[in-house]
């Protein structure tokens, strides 16, 4: 499960690769659950027929989905990943899934523990071509006790037993999991499609070659 990733630092690279103006920079690019990062969603007014309205927008949000019924944002410690097998029924995610609140989470690198040596070695996973990764996710909005709208997001994950690289991570006794990586030519499809049609995206990133980079202690 991915609890740690690095967001894009360069605003121009964000625009070029995701076709949207990034929001004002959050305070951190090295992100853990509960930190403020960015996500991309379909613009709420995209269907009004106004050429001035962009197809998508980028927002700041908490890494870890906060459902509308949550009492506070501490739930982000447990909702940073959503299993595709249970996302439709788990209370934390089912409303966002039912309403097809799809988003893209831009990342340079995400991290997983490599246990092949017998101890966990934090390892960065990136694209072999150096391009950013677009991770499939869900977004939500929560009304704080002060009346503020707090946006948040989670990463969708799938079984990775058959993936040539990602099956090497996590403890030998644990299920192998990985985030859903979107092909860049299908970004808009992911944002637009309803729940039923979007199931085709929920697989272990075919066609997106990845490499592993052990981190220096």
N, C-alpha and C positions, 0 to 999 in steps of 0.2 A: 504494500500500500504506500502511496506517495504522500509523505507528510512534509517534504522539504523540496523546494525548487527555486531556481533563479529566474527572475523576470527580466524582460528586455530593458536595457539601460538607455539605448539610443532611440530618441523619439522619431527620427527620420526612418530608421529601420522598422520601427513599429508601423508607421504609415505605409511604407513600401510593401511590407509583407502581409499586412492585414487590412489594408484599404480603408483605414479609419483614423481620425485624429485622436491620438491618445489623450486621456485626461491629464490634469495636472499631476505631476509626479508624486506618487505616494512616498512616504519617508524611507521605505526599505525596498530593495530589490532581492535580497536574500530572504525568502519567505517561509514561514512556518504557520501552522494553524492559529487563527486569531489575528494574524498580521493583515494589514491593509495592502491589497494588491489591485490589479486591474483585470477586468473581463470584458468581453465583447458580446453584445446581444443584437438582435434585430431591433431597429428603431420602432418604438410603439406606434408611430404615425406613418410607417412605411407604405401602408395600403391606401392612403388618402388621395393618391394621384398627384401630389405636389412635387414637381421636379426639384424643389429646393430642400426637400426632406431626404436625408441620406438613407441608404438601405440598412446601415448598421451604425451602432454607436458604442463607444468604449466608456466604461464607468469604473470608479473606484469601489471596492467592496472588500468585505472580510473573507479571508480564506477559511472556509468552513461554513456550510450553509446554516442560516438561522431561520427556521420555519416561523410562520406568522404567529403560532401559538406559544412560542418559547418565552420564558419569563425573563431571560437575559441572554447575553452573547457567549456565555461560558460553554454553550453547547458546541461551539466551533472546534473544541478539542476532540470531538468525536464525529464530526460531520464533514471532514475535509475530503473524504472519498465516499462515493456511492457505488455499491456493487450493482452491476447491471442486472444480475439475477433477482435482486430483491428491491430494486429502486421503485417499482410500481406499488409496492405494498408497505414498505417501511415508513412509519409515520413522519420521520424527519424529511423524507424526500418525495412522498407520493403526490403531494399537491403540485410541486414544481414539475414533476414528470407528467402528470395528467394534463397540465396546462401547456406542455411542450415549451417550458421556459429554458430553451437551449442557449448555451453560451460557448464561446471559445476563450480559452485561457492561454495567453501568449507566454511562452517560456523559452529560455535559452538552454537550460539544463534541468533535469529532475534527478533526484538522488534515491538510490536504493542500497540496502546492505548486502554485500557479497560475503557469504559464509563459507566459501569453498576452502579457505585456509584453516577453518575451524573457529575463527573469530570474525566478528562483523567488521568489514572494511567499507566505509562509506564510499560509494562509487557514483560518479556523475554519468548520466545517460544523455547523449546529444545526437543530433542528426549528423551523418557522415559528411554531408555537404556544407555544414556550418550554418544552415538556415535555421530560423526559429522554429519551434514546435508549437503547433496549435492543438491544445488538449481539449477534448470534448467535455463539457460540463453542464451543470444546471445552475440557474441563479434564482434568488428570491429577494424579497424586500420585507423588512420587519419594522414595526412601529415601536420606537423606544418609549419608555415612560415619559420622556420629555417631549414626545410628539414628533421626533425626528424619524425620517425614513432611512433605515440602515440597509444597504444592499450587501449581499453575500453570495458566495458561489462554492460549488463543490466539483471535484473531478470524478468522472465516471471511470470505473475500472472493470476489467474482464479477466478471465482465467488466462494464464500465460504459459501453461504446460507445454504447448506446441511451438512457442516462439523460440527461435534459435538462440537469442541472446537473453531475453528476459526470464527464461526458465531457470537461469543460473543463480538468480537472486533469492533472498529470504532464507530462513533456516531450512535445512533439509526436511524437517517434519512439517513445515508450513505449506499451505497452498501457494502456488506461484501466481502472482497477480501483476497487472500492469495497467497504466492509464490508457484510455482510448485516444490514439493520435489520429487526427483528421488529415486527409490529403488536402493540400492547399487549394486545389481546383474544385473542392466540394465544400468550402467554408460556407458559402451562402446557402447551399442546399441544407446543410445541417441546421442553420439558423431558421430556415423557413418551414421545414417539414414538420408535420404533426407527429404524434407519438408512434403510431403504427408504422408510418413510412420511414421513420428514423432508425428502426431496428437494424437496418443493413450497415449502419456505421459502427455498431457495437461489436467490434472484433479487434484482433491484436495487430493493428496497424500494418496491413499488407502493403507492400510497395513503398514503405518509408524506412530506408536503411538506417540503423542506429549503431552507435559505438559506445563503449564503456571506458570511463576515465577514472581510475582509482584516485581518491583525493590524498593529498599529502598531510600526514598527521601534524 
